């Protein structure tokens, strides 16, 4: 389990008391009986304080670990559910993705998880991701279609913020990359919509070049999302 700021503070305080007590014991004792008595009292008091802090820190860690055990499975299932919903959304933009959608709808919950993981792996391993031009056109024309992507990013972000102390570092890294891929897609689409509203720009050579490369950029964003979704889904499955 990762050490959070509260635990780190307790550890620093404990180390501080220990260091001060040791300095007091070795430097003040030689100077006289009165100082010796005072040093001994402070040393004993400091030792008890350090032990109390260590005990409180241990109890805090035990409580957190117990709480995590009770919600661990639900947290990973929640992450998978968000990916599940978004995967259905993404499939409509992938060529022949509707066939995969029908397969997933017809399967029971026991086999659906394995099917989603295998489909994510199959799609991410494609040399080039083919997208549905008609569905992409609707995505460009109606920005509200991006709501599913934004909602998934926000929901996963809230899960990460709440449970980051217990999630593996590799999973957190994938969640960050996944949100960046979503933001990249949103930026590309919003930029395209904004630029098309400026007629003078659409006639420039720079815009024409950007327009030719635009499909590749969109494909890259979708493929990046699929790749990170696969990593996240696999990590969740392994930790359940």
CORWOJO-V751623 format. One record per backbone hydrogen bond with DSSP energy under -1.0 kcal/mol. NH is the residue of the N-H (numbers start at 1). CO is the residue of the C=O. If there is no record, write none. Layout:
nh,co
NH,CO
NH,CO
This chain:
nh,co
2,165
8,4
9,5
10,6
11,7
12,8
13,9
14,10
15,11
16,12
17,13
18,14
19,15
20,16
21,17
22,18
23,19
24,20
25,21
26,22
27,23
28,24
31,28
32,29
36,32
37,33
38,34
39,35
40,36
41,37
42,38
43,39
44,40
45,41
46,42
47,43
48,44
49,45
50,46
51,47
52,48
53,49
54,50
55,51
56,52
57,53
58,54
59,55
60,56
61,57
62,58
63,59
64,60
65,61
66,62
67,63
68,64
69,65
70,66
72,68
75,71
76,72
77,73
78,74
79,75
80,76
81,77
82,78
83,79
84,80
85,81
86,82
87,83
88,84
89,85
90,86
91,87
93,90
95,130
97,94
101,97
102,98
103,99
104,100
105,101
106,102
112,108
115,111
116,112
117,113
118,114
119,115
120,116
121,117
122,118
123,119
124,120
125,121
126,123
132,93
136,132
137,133
138,134
139,135
140,136
141,137
142,138
145,142
146,143
147,144
150,146
151,147
152,148
153,149
154,150
155,151
156,152
157,153
158,154
159,155
160,156
161,157
162,158
163,159
166,163
167,163
172,168
173,169
174,170
175,171
176,172
177,173
178,174
179,175
180,176
181,177
182,178
183,179
184,180
185,181
186,182
187,183
188,184
189,185
190,186
191,187
192,188
193,189
194,190
195,191
196,192
198,195
201,198
202,198
204,201
208,204
209,205
210,206
211,207
212,208
213,209
214,210
217,213
218,214
219,215
220,216
221,217
222,218
223,219
224,220
225,221
226,222
227,223
228,224
229,225
230,226
231,227
232,228
233,229
234,230
235,231
236,232
237,233
238,234
239,235
